[in-house]
C-alpha cells in the first residue's frame, strides 16, 4: 500500500508567538521531523491568505476574533485574527521543521488564497486529491495544526476521497481541549485516530 504523510499548517502564526497560536503547537515538531524520512511522499499544506480575507475579524466592523459570522457559502463560521498572510513571516513554515529530513518527494499545497473562500482542509480549493491519486497513494497519515479545525477537515476530506486515513494524535494539538466533536467526525468518516507508537501495526515504523 502506497502511503503519504500530510503535514497540515505547521506555520509560525499557528505556533507559540504567532497571531493564532495553538497551545503547545511547536511541541509536535520533533515527532514530525522523525516521521519525514519514513515516507516516499510528504505533503505540506499552508494557509496562504489575502490580507482582505473575509474570514478575518478585521474585515467586519464591530466583530471580534472568534465571533461567529455567515460565510460566503451561507453557513455559520468563525472569524479569526489575521493570520498566515501570503509572503509574511507568519505564513512561513516553522523554522524547526526540518524539511531536509525528507528523503524523497515533498510538495507544498497552499490554500485559502482567495478573499471569499477560507477552507480549513488541505483539499479545499486545491488539486491535492488528484495529485495523490495520480501517484497511486492509498493511505495518508496526517499530523499538524490544529487538530479540531484544519487537521480534522483535511482528514475527513481525505477519507471522503477514498484514502485510508490515519491521524496521529501526538503529532497534532487542538485549539480547544474538548475534542469530542472532532472524534465523532472521525468515527463517522472512518478516520483512524492513533498514537505514533501504534504505527508499527500499520507497517511503517
C-alpha positions in Angstrom: 0.0 0.0 0.0 1.5 3.3 -1.1 1.5 5.9 1.7 1.9 9.6 2.1 2.4 12.0 5.1 0.3 15.2 5.1 1.7 17.9 7.4 -1.0 20.4 8.0 -0.2 24.1 8.5 2.8 23.9 10.8 3.3 27.7 10.3 4.7 30.4 12.5 1.3 32.1 13.1 -0.1 28.8 14.5 2.8 28.2 16.9 3.6 30.0 20.2 4.3 33.7 19.5 2.1 33.7 16.4 -1.1 35.6 15.8 -3.3 32.5 16.1 -1.1 30.3 18.3 -2.3 26.7 19.0 -1.3 25.8 22.6 1.9 23.7 22.5 1.8 23.8 18.7 5.5 23.7 18.4 5.8 20.6 20.6 4.7 18.3 17.7 7.6 19.3 15.5 10.2 16.8 16.9 7.8 13.9 16.1 7.1 15.3 12.6 10.8 15.5 11.9 11.2 11.9 13.0 8.4 10.9 10.6 9.6 12.8 7.5 12.2 10.4 6.3 9.9 7.4 6.7 7.7 8.4 3.7 8.3 8.4 0.0 5.9 11.3 -0.4 5.3 14.2 2.1 2.7 17.0 1.5 3.0 20.3 3.4 -0.2 22.3 3.4 -0.1 26.0 4.2 -2.6 28.7 4.8 -1.7 31.5 2.3 -4.2 34.3 2.8 -5.1 37.5 1.2 -4.8 40.4 3.7 -8.5 41.2 3.0 -9.6 37.6 3.7 -13.3 37.7 4.6 -12.8 35.2 7.5 -10.6 37.8 9.3 -12.4 39.7 12.1 -10.6 42.8 10.9 -12.7 42.8 7.8 -16.0 43.1 9.8 -16.7 46.3 11.7 -17.9 45.7 15.2 -16.9 42.0 15.3 -14.0 40.4 17.1 -11.9 37.3 16.6 -13.8 34.1 17.4 -17.2 35.8 16.9 -19.5 33.9 14.5 -20.5 35.2 11.1 -22.2 33.9 8.0 -19.6 33.0 5.4 -19.9 33.5 1.6 -21.4 29.9 1.4 -24.3 31.0 3.7 -23.0 28.9 6.6 -22.2 30.0 10.1 -18.4 30.1 10.6 -15.8 31.6 12.9 -14.0 34.9 12.5 -10.2 34.7 13.1 -7.4 37.1 13.9 -5.4 38.0 10.8 -3.0 35.1 10.2 -0.8 33.4 7.6 -1.0 36.4 5.2 0.9 35.5 2.0 4.5 36.4 1.8 4.8 37.3 5.5 6.9 35.7 8.2 3.7 34.4 9.9 2.9 32.3 6.9 6.3 30.6 6.7 6.7 27.1 8.0 8.1 26.9 11.5 11.9 27.1 11.3 12.3 23.9 13.5 10.5 21.9 10.8 13.5 20.1 9.2 12.4 19.6 5.6 15.9 18.4 4.8 14.9 15.1 6.5 12.6 14.3 3.6 14.4 11.5 1.8 12.3 11.5 -1.3 9.5 13.7 -2.8 7.9 16.6 -0.9 5.4 19.2 -2.1 3.7 22.3 -0.8 0.0 23.0 -1.3 -1.2 26.5 -0.5 -4.9 27.0 0.5 -7.2 29.9 1.3 -5.6 32.1 -1.3 -9.0 33.7 -2.3 -10.6 36.5 -0.3 -14.0 34.9 -0.3 -13.0 31.3 0.5 -11.5 30.1 3.7 -11.1 26.3 3.6 -9.7 24.5 6.6 -9.0 21.4 4.7 -5.8 20.8 2.6 -8.1 19.5 -0.1 -10.2 22.7 -0.1 -9.7 24.6 -3.4 -6.5 22.6 -4.2 -5.8 19.7 -6.5 -4.4 17.5 -3.7 -6.8 14.6 -4.2 -6.0 14.4 -7.9 -2.3 14.7 -7.1 -2.4 11.8 -4.6 -4.4 9.7 -6.9 -2.0 10.2 -9.8 0.7 8.9 -7.5 -1.4 5.9 -6.6 -1.5 6.8 -2.9 -3.9 4.6 -0.9 -3.2 5.6 2.7 -2.5 9.0 4.2 -1.1 9.8 7.7 -1.9 13.3 8.9 -0.2 15.5 11.5 -0.2 19.2 12.1 -2.3 22.1 13.4 -4.9 22.5 14.6 -6.5 19.1 15.3 -10.0 20.4 15.7 -10.0 22.6 12.6 -7.6 22.2 9.7 -6.4 18.7 10.6 -9.9 17.4 11.2 -11.3 18.8 7.9 -8.2 17.5 6.0 -8.7 14.0 7.5 -12.4 13.9 6.8 -11.9 15.1 3.2 -9.2 12.5 2.7 -11.5 9.7 3.9 -14.3 11.1 1.7 -11.9 11.0 -1.3 -11.3 7.3 -0.7 -8.0 7.3 1.1 -7.3 5.1 4.1 -6.9 8.0 6.6 -5.0 7.9 9.9 -4.5 10.9 12.2 -1.5 10.7 14.6 -2.7 12.1 17.9 0.7 13.1 19.3 1.5 14.8 16.0 -1.3 17.3 16.5 -2.6 19.8 19.0 -6.1 21.3 19.3 -7.2 24.8 19.8 -10.0 23.6 22.2 -9.2 20.9 24.7 -12.6 19.3 24.3 -12.1 17.3 21.1 -15.2 15.1 21.4 -16.9 16.7 18.4 -13.7 16.0 16.3 -13.6 12.4 17.4 -17.2 12.0 16.4 -16.4 13.4 13.0 -13.5 10.9 12.6 -15.7 8.0 13.7 -18.4 8.9 11.2 -15.9 9.4 8.3 -13.9 6.2 9.1 -10.8 8.1 10.1 -8.4 6.2 12.4 -7.0 8.2 15.4 -3.8 6.6 16.8 -0.7 7.5 18.7 2.6 7.3 17.0 3.7 4.2 18.8 0.8 2.3 17.2 2.2 2.9 13.8 4.1 -0.3 13.9 0.7 -2.0 13.4 0.5 -0.2 10.1 3.9 -1.5 8.9 5.5 1.9 8.8 7.8 2.3 11.8 
